[in-house]
Amino acid sequence: MLYTILQIVLFQTLFLLVYDLFLRRETFFNYNRIYLLLTSVSSIVLPFVKLPELRKVTTQETVIRLPEVFIGDASNTTSNHQVIEHINDVAITSSQLSVWQIVLYIGMALATLVFAIKIAKLYLIKNNNPKRWKGNILIVNLLKSSAAFSFFNTVFLGANIPNTERDTIYEHELVHVREKHSVDLLFFEVLRILFWFSPLVYIYQNRVKELHEFIADAKAVKQHGKSNYYQSLLHQILDTNTLSFTNTFFKKSLIKKRIIMLQKSKSSQKSLFKYALLLPVIFAMLVYTSTEVKAQEKSDAETEMNQELTDEELLEIYYNEILKMEEEGVGVIEISDYVGISEKNINRYIEPREDYLKFKAFLRYIADKSIKRKSEQGELTDYDEEMRKKISEGPHKSYADYLEWKKTDEAKERWMSNARDNALRLVVDDMTNKTNEEQKRFDDLMKQLETDSYYQKLIVTDGKTTLVIDSPLLTEADKVEVVEVPFHIVDQAPSYKDCENLESQDDKKKCFSEFINAHVKKHFNTNVEKNEELHKKRIFARFLIDTNGSVTGIEARAASKVLEEEAKRVLSLLPQFIPGRQKGEVVAVPFALPITLN
């Protein structure tokens, strides 16, 4: 919130600089009025406008920063976990207001009180003086006063104003009424309440009041002539207590400017091009505010469409896509990558629906290709047709049947017996609540991993969460260097298995952040550091979700070595995630995670 307020003040400053340097001296009073009103609104709206396209072109961010994790007692945990913004926004709020927020709200309350007092003062003046209607205009005769001002359809005229000048001043105030200048000033009164601390709002309001007088002068002088009008302006320059939301005829600081502007020649039409300066200014602001990266709209639309299609309809789409790739000369290796046949996917126990159906379409494609080749050679038999049908249909009629089969002991044993990739495998019913038998098997596999150099990792999964544990016997030479891909380039950010069924990308990001937050709070041992002075200290951690979805490259920085090691230990317990993708290829993506001990 504080950052947004600072952006608003910055934008107001830029808009006012453009106005004062290039537009203020021009006689396009109505255009200037529109400019000031438009830019005052734009300065508030623009900080909330995020254009992903501009973000991808301009940003140099290379690390996704997760919301900060607050670790403390139960009450602190509850209050600190109320709001979590997008993954790349780094925002988590507590139930208590900060000092600057308290000052902000107190200032707004006082500004509202001042505004209410000014309104009350105006109505007291209106009720305590004689008044009469002239058409739809209410004229209030101010006793023992030479002041003149207007508010909406009410014109206040001092009884001491000479009769020779009264009509001129009245016509001037009528222009304010007809042009609805009071609406402009009330709008800035609201801004003065919201941004009471910013002098820019007061400058905006003064600039608009100045324009109101120029507009009224330009129209009133046509009826009374410049000589008489100058006389009215110079006859009385009074120190009157004016209200900021009324248009006052006699205002000492404006008299000279109004006379100078009345004498000034009308600006040439070429000067209108100065308003074009607004375009690059707004564009620069949009570039500045575009700090969010979201998944591509096309990808979102495709995902939503896929969820609505049946298995057979989606299978047909993938099959036709493979045929199209073949027509374009794409090789079998590239096609196999498209359908997810790679070493990168070997660790997954349950395939996502799209990948499962892509692979099924690929099997149908291979079977049809074989039948076509044998038919052309005249070698086609009934057995071939039967095999083609079995291959095309696959072992499961639907993805739902596939999921049910994955729950069987047969499926679990088949996956665990897979010796590829030098990995040990274990399927459990619930990752967080293993049975005694599952725990024993897990312990046995861990011992085997620690003693047998053939195996490089242990993969444990319950179908939803996957944990990959690297062998402690691995040397640096055994580890593969992974090139990090900046977040602003990634088409699809890494996510958590349980979050995949959520509809929007924002919901997936929020779910992912909440999982990381809950994981750290659950596993972090706050008793590792006995030095009380180090509590309420922050830990800055960093990790990488690699192309397998595994958490690697864990680093931590804190005031205590013990806290650093504890942060690394907790992050090493994170399960396997769904890796990020760029142009259809899985990529490694870095994350930053601040942790605060309360």
Buried (B, 14 or more C-beta within 10 A) or exposed (E): EEEEBEBBBBBBBBBBEBBEEBBBEBBBBEBBBEBBBEBBEBBBEBBEEBBBEBBBEEBEBBBBBBBBBBBBEEEBBEBBBEEBBBBBBBEBBBEEEEEEEEEBEEBBEEBBEBBEEBBEEBEEBBEEBEBEEEEEBBBBBBEEBBBBBBBBBBBBBBBEBEEEBBBBBBBBBBBBBEBEBBEBBBBBBEBBBBBBBBEBBBBBBBBBBBBBBBBBBBBBBEEBEEEBBBBBBEBBEBEBEBBBBBBBBBBEEBBEEBBEBBEEEEBEEEBEEBBEBBEEBBEEBBBBBBBBBBBBEEBBEEBEEBEEEEBEEBBBBBBEBBBEBBEEEBEBEEBBBBBBBEEBBBBBBBBBBBBBBBBBBBBBBBBBBBBEEBEEEEEBEEEBBEBBEEBBEBEBEBBEEBBEEBEEEEBBEEBBEEEEBEBBBBBBEEBEEBEEEBEEBBEEBBEBBEEEEEBBBBBBBBBBBBBBBBBEBEEEEEEEEBEBBBBBBBBBBBBBBEBBEBEEBBEBBBBBBBBBBEBBBEBBEBEEBEEEEBBEBBBBBBBBBBBBBBBBBBBBEBBBEBBBEBBBBBBBEBBBBBBBBBEEBBBBBBBBBBBBBB
